[in-house]
């Protein structure tokens, strides 16, 4: 931490380039951290990270599921997988027609084949998810039991007809060109939704414009990724309550707000789990977002590095990392 209370102290920060940390010799745990220095470099292009890990220019890097195959069998690199707290999603602007109609959002959920997205976009390396990622254990509900997760084109068409859109509609899906998984997801949804008469145009934008679009609520449909955090309040309150700081979906439901407020104020863990289970079911039914896949994350690590084990709640624990 920058204030010197954690295992490392900040030595240098070059915005958009690198951060260098040095060992805090006053850290309260004896013999930790083992490394004298950690340097983190900003490398947005995966091809650059792959090249750097191969040559030994860097010792760690995150990689995508598809890139694991490019490093398979490389004698001096280990690939460490772990189930993440992240999830991919389809975000709807709930204020804009026809997405302001709950039946339309539900129809799009029924027309979405999440298993196909898992298989094609993520190489099957992950889990179909709700708003609370499965790696959070029994805080997460079994989404496969939810009716809206069972792909049903005919039922989806019936819901569109009830919404006065029997012939379907045109819509734009906005996604970040920076992330191949988001682009691939958008393309699959375009194909899947066409079966119910929804004609989607894909708009790819650069990351800076994407962030502005997210915060300014200017897209009808946005493909993205979030993290559940380490407490369900983040996944359910922060992103979806009427006053949630990251509720950029123009979604508001008083019954839902009351439920997540109750969850935040409940101290009994078993009761809290019941409240948040009900909130997840309500959110899936209201469908302000569609929740898709919680992918595995992958870290490529040079084999002369020891003492590193990533966990969903703390993938950046470097206290026991050493380099031979």
C-alpha positions in Angstrom: 0.0 0.0 0.0 1.1 3.6 -0.7 0.9 4.5 3.0 3.4 1.8 4.0 1.2 -0.5 6.0 1.0 -3.4 3.5 3.6 -5.9 2.4 4.9 -3.6 -0.3 5.4 0.1 -0.6 5.1 2.3 -3.7 8.4 3.3 -5.2 7.4 4.6 -8.6 4.2 5.1 -10.6 4.3 6.1 -14.3 0.7 6.5 -15.4 -0.4 4.1 -18.2 3.1 2.5 -18.2 4.2 0.9 -14.9 4.0 0.7 -11.2 7.0 -0.4 -9.0 6.6 -1.7 -5.5 9.4 -2.5 -3.0 9.4 -4.7 0.1 8.1 -3.1 3.3 10.6 -4.3 5.9 8.2 -3.2 8.7 5.4 -5.5 7.5 3.8 -7.3 10.4 4.2 -10.8 9.1 7.7 -12.2 9.7 9.5 -13.3 6.5 6.9 -11.7 4.2 7.0 -10.6 1.5 9.8 -12.7 0.1 10.3 -10.6 -3.1 12.3 -7.4 -2.8 10.6 -5.6 -5.6 7.5 -6.0 -7.9 7.1 -4.2 -11.2 3.8 -4.1 -13.0 3.6 -3.0 -16.6 0.6 -1.9 -18.5 0.3 -4.1 -21.6 -3.1 -3.9 -23.1 -2.4 -6.1 -26.2 -2.4 -9.8 -25.4 0.0 -10.5 -28.3 2.6 -8.3 -26.6 2.1 -10.0 -23.2 2.5 -13.5 -24.9 5.7 -12.4 -26.5 7.0 -11.0 -23.3 6.3 -14.1 -21.2 7.9 -16.3 -23.9 11.1 -14.3 -23.9 11.3 -13.9 -20.1 10.9 -10.1 -20.3 8.0 -10.6 -17.7 7.4 -13.3 -15.2 3.6 -13.2 -14.9 0.8 -12.2 -17.2 -2.9 -12.8 -17.6 -4.0 -14.5 -20.8 -7.3 -15.6 -22.4 -8.5 -19.1 -22.6 -7.8 -19.2 -26.3 -4.2 -18.1 -25.8 -3.5 -21.0 -23.4 -3.1 -23.2 -26.4 -0.3 -21.0 -27.7 1.7 -21.6 -24.6 0.9 -25.3 -24.1 4.0 -27.4 -24.0 6.3 -24.5 -23.5 8.9 -25.9 -21.1 9.6 -22.7 -19.2 6.0 -21.4 -18.6 3.3 -22.8 -16.4 -0.4 -21.9 -17.0 -2.4 -21.6 -13.8 -6.2 -21.6 -14.2 -8.8 -20.5 -11.5 -12.5 -19.8 -11.6 -13.0 -16.0 -11.5 -15.4 -13.7 -9.8 -16.1 -12.0 -13.1 -19.1 -12.5 -15.4 -20.0 -11.4 -18.9 -23.3 -9.6 -19.4 -25.7 -7.9 -21.8 -26.7 -4.5 -20.4 -30.0 -3.1 -21.4 -31.0 0.6 -21.2 -34.3 0.1 -19.4 -35.5 3.6 -20.2 -35.4 3.1 -24.0 -38.2 1.4 -26.0 -38.6 -1.5 -26.6 -36.2 -2.5 -23.8 -38.3 -0.6 -21.2 -40.8 -3.5 -21.5 -39.9 -6.4 -19.2 -41.4 -8.9 -21.6 -39.0 -7.8 -24.3 -36.0 -8.3 -22.0 -37.3 -11.7 -21.0 -37.8 -12.7 -24.6 -34.1 -11.8 -25.3 -33.1 -13.9 -22.3 -35.1 -16.9 -23.7 -33.5 -16.4 -27.1 -30.0 -16.4 -25.6 -28.1 -19.7 -25.6 -25.7 -19.2 -22.8 -24.2 -22.7 -23.1 -23.2 -21.9 -26.7 -21.6 -18.6 -25.6 -19.6 -20.6 -22.9 -18.5 -23.1 -25.5 -17.7 -20.8 -28.4 -16.5 -17.6 -26.7 -14.8 -19.2 -23.7 -13.8 -22.6 -25.1 -16.0 -24.2 -22.4 -13.7 -22.9 -19.7 -16.1 -21.3 -17.2 -19.6 -21.6 -15.8 -23.0 -20.1 -16.8 -23.7 -17.5 -14.2 -26.2 -15.1 -12.6 -25.3 -11.7 -11.1 -23.4 -13.5 -8.3 -20.6 -15.6 -9.8 -20.5 -19.3 -8.9 -17.1 -18.9 -7.3 -18.8 -17.2 -4.4 -20.1 -20.6 -3.4 -23.5 -20.9 -1.8 -24.1 -17.2 -2.1 -24.9 -17.9 -5.8 -28.1 -19.6 -6.8 -28.4 -22.4 -9.3 -29.2 -20.3 -12.4 -29.8 -23.4 -14.5 -33.0 -24.0 -12.6 -34.3 -20.5 -13.7 -36.9 -20.6 -16.5 -35.3 -17.7 -18.3 -32.1 -19.6 -18.7 -33.8 -22.4 -20.6 -33.5 -21.4 -24.3 -37.0 -21.3 -25.8 -37.4 -19.6 -29.1 -41.2 -20.1 -29.3 -41.8 -18.7 -25.8 -39.6 -15.8 -26.7 -41.6 -15.1 -29.8 -44.8 -15.3 -27.8 -43.5 -12.7 -25.3 -42.6 -10.3 -28.1 -46.1 -10.7 -29.6 -47.5 -9.8 -26.1 -45.3 -6.7 -26.2 -46.7 -5.8 -29.6 -43.6 -6.8 -31.5 -44.6 -10.0 -33.2 -42.5 -9.0 -36.2 -39.4 -8.3 -34.0 -37.4 -5.1 -34.0 -34.1 -3.5 -34.9 -31.5 -2.7 -32.3 -27.8 -1.8 -31.9 -25.4 -3.8 -29.8 -22.4 -1.8 -28.6 -19.2 -3.6 -27.6 -15.5 -2.8 -27.0 -13.3 -3.6 -29.9 -10.5 -4.0 -27.4 -11.8 -7.3 -26.0 -12.3 -10.2 -28.4 -14.6 -12.0 -26.0 -17.0 -9.1 -26.0 -17.0 -8.9 -29.8 -17.5 -12.7 -30.1 -20.4 -12.5 -27.6 -22.0 -9.7 -29.6 -21.8 -11.7 -32.8 -23.3 -14.8 -31.3 -26.2 -12.8 -29.8 -26.7 -11.3 -33.2 -27.2 -14.8 -34.6 -29.3 -16.1 -31.8 -31.7 -13.2 -31.5 -32.3 -13.2 -35.3 -34.3 -16.4 -34.7 -37.0 -14.3 -32.9 -36.9 -11.5 -35.4 -34.5 -9.2 -33.6 -32.2 -7.6 -36.2 -29.1 -6.5 -34.3 -26.4 -4.2 -35.7 -23.0 -4.4 -33.9 -21.2 -1.2 -33.1 -17.5 -1.7 -32.1 -15.9 1.2 -30.3 -12.5 1.9 -28.6 -12.1 1.5 -24.9 -12.2 5.2 -24.0 -15.4 5.7 -25.9 -16.8 2.5 -24.4 -16.2 3.8 -20.9 -17.9 7.1 -21.8 -20.8 5.2 -23.4 -21.2 3.1 -20.2 -21.2 6.1 -17.8 -23.3 8.4 -20.0 -26.0 5.6 -20.6 -26.0 6.3 -24.4 -26.2 2.8 -25.6 -29.4 0.7 -26.0 -27.5 -2.6 -25.4 -23.9 -2.9 -24.1 -21.8 -6.0 -23.9 -19.5 -6.0 -20.9 -17.9 -7.7 -18.0 -18.3 -7.1 -14.3 -17.0 -8.6 -11.1 -19.2 -9.9 -8.3 -16.8 -8.6 -5.7 -16.4 -10.6 -2.5 -19.8 -9.8 -1.1 -23.2 -10.2 -2.9 -24.1 -6.6 -2.0 -21.7 -5.4 -4.7 -23.3 -7.6 -7.3 -26.9 -6.9 -6.4 -27.0 -3.4 -4.8 -24.1 -1.5 -6.3 -25.1 -2.4 -9.9 -28.9 -2.6 -9.7 -30.5 -0.8 -6.8 -32.1 2.5 -7.8 -29.3 4.4 -6.0 -26.5 2.0 -6.9 -23.3 3.9 -7.9 -22.8 1.6 -11.0 -26.5 1.3 -12.0 -26.1 2.8 -15.5 -29.1 0.9 -16.8 -32.0 3.2 -15.8 -33.3 0.3 -13.9 -35.5 1.0 -10.8 -37.8 -1.4 -8.8 -38.9 -0.5 -5.3 -39.5 -4.1 -4.2 -36.0 -5.0 -5.4 -34.5 -2.0 -3.6 -36.2 -3.0 -0.4 -34.9 -6.6 -0.7 -31.2 -5.7 -1.3 -31.4 -3.1 1.5 -32.7 -5.8 3.8 -29.8 -8.0 2.7 -27.2 -5.3 3.5 -28.8 -4.8 7.0 -29.1 -8.5 7.9 -26.4 -9.9 10.2 -27.5 -13.5 10.4 -25.6 -15.3 7.5 -28.3 -17.9 6.8 -31.0 -15.3 6.6 -28.9 -13.1 4.5 -28.3 -15.9 2.0 -32.1 -16.4 1.7 -32.6 -12.7 1.1 -29.9 -12.5 -1.6 -31.1 -15.7 -3.2 -34.6 -14.1 -3.6 -32.9 -10.9 -4.9 -31.0 -12.9 -7.6 -34.2 -14.7 -8.7 -36.0 -11.3 -8.9 -33.2 -9.7 -10.9 -33.1 -12.6 -13.3 -36.8 -12.3 -13.9 -36.8 -8.6 -14.3 -33.8 -8.9 -16.6 -32.3 -5.4 -16.5 -29.1 -7.3 -17.7 -28.6 -10.7 -19.0 -25.9 -12.6 -17.1 -23.9 -15.0 -19.3 -20.7 -16.7 -18.3 -18.2 -16.5 -15.5 -15.0 -17.4 -17.2 -11.9 -19.1 -15.8 -9.0 -16.8 -15.5 -5.5 -17.8 -16.6 -2.1 -16.7 -15.4 1.0 -17.6 -17.3 4.0 -17.8 -14.9 7.6 -18.5 -15.7 8.8 -21.7 -14.1 11.6 -20.1 -12.1 8.8 -18.4 -10.1 7.6 -20.1 -6.9 5.1 -19.4 -4.2 2.2 -18.1 -6.3 -1.3 -19.4 -6.1 -4.2 -17.3 -7.5 -7.6 -17.4 -5.8 -10.9 -15.8 -7.0 -11.0 -13.3 -4.1 -7.3 -12.5 -4.2 -5.4 -13.4 -7.4 -2.7 -10.8 -6.6 -1.3 -12.2 -3.4 2.5 -12.0 -4.0 3.7 -12.3 -0.4 5.3 -15.6 -0.9 6.5 -15.2 -4.4 10.2 -15.9 -5.1 12.3 -16.0 -8.2 15.0 -18.6 -8.5 
